[in-house]
Amino acid sequence: MINFHGQTIAITGGASGIGAATAALLREHGATVHIFDLPEVDVTRRATLAAAFAALGPLDAVIANAGIGRPVSTDETTDEEFARTLDVNLAGVFRTLQLAAAHMKPQRRGAIVLTASTNSYDGEADLMAYNASKAGVLGLLHTAANELGPWGIRVNAVCPGLIRTPLTRSSFASPETLKEYFRAIPLGRGGEASEVAQAIAFLASSAASYITGAALLVDGGQMCTKFGTWNEERATFDGDHWSLR
């Protein structure tokens, strides 16, 4: 059983979605959780992020989860939108990771979990900036795991697929969109924020004590498919999930 009693954990983007679900789960398992989120803490501003870390004592784990994303075609992606997305999703993770490592090195232990995405691997249309930022997170993951291992600091990532959060509300509101999207998900449905939180908690815990540099897919099997799993010949779509007849 995962146990965080007596442990202190900080999480960026912890006020909603996956972050809020993770914070709630960690507290349920006994952790003291500090949420870094707007407006008090902005991951694009090193000074406010550094001040938040400086105000804390020893940290057992840090979850770099803050992120943004908006569907827009490549043709219509402005320099400003591209830069803003990378500043939050990539540079923000870098700042969090760097400051967390500095905080943990003196204690020679710690766990850092990054929120990447299935979009770290694929080229989903109309998400040029988001995809680029999440692909970059895996570069941070591998480098940090390599450099911080000797200090006893583990660095891992979760790669969620389509998860029900405020960012994806419009997608989940359209049964027709879900029907087509979920054809290529073996489990036949989208995920819940609480399911990603379970994966994050595992990677942050001592249960994952010999795991570092790993990117854990939390996608219902989406990334293992090529031509899709579901069709009307053997299954029905019930508004928000596919099921066998």
Buried (B, 14 or more C-beta within 10 A) or exposed (E): EBEBEEBBBBBBBBBEBBBBBBBBBBEEBEBBBBBBBEEEBBBBEBEBBBEBBEEBEEBBBBBBBBBBBEEBEEEEBEEEBBEBBBBBBBBBBBBBBBBBBEBBBEEEBBBBBBBBBBBBBEEBEBBBBBBBBBBBBBEBBEBBBEEBEEBEBBBBBBBBBBBBBEBBEEBBEEEEEBBEBBBBBBBBBBBBBBBBBBBBBBBBBEEBEEBBBBBBBBBBBBBEBEEEBBEEEEBEBEEBBBEEE
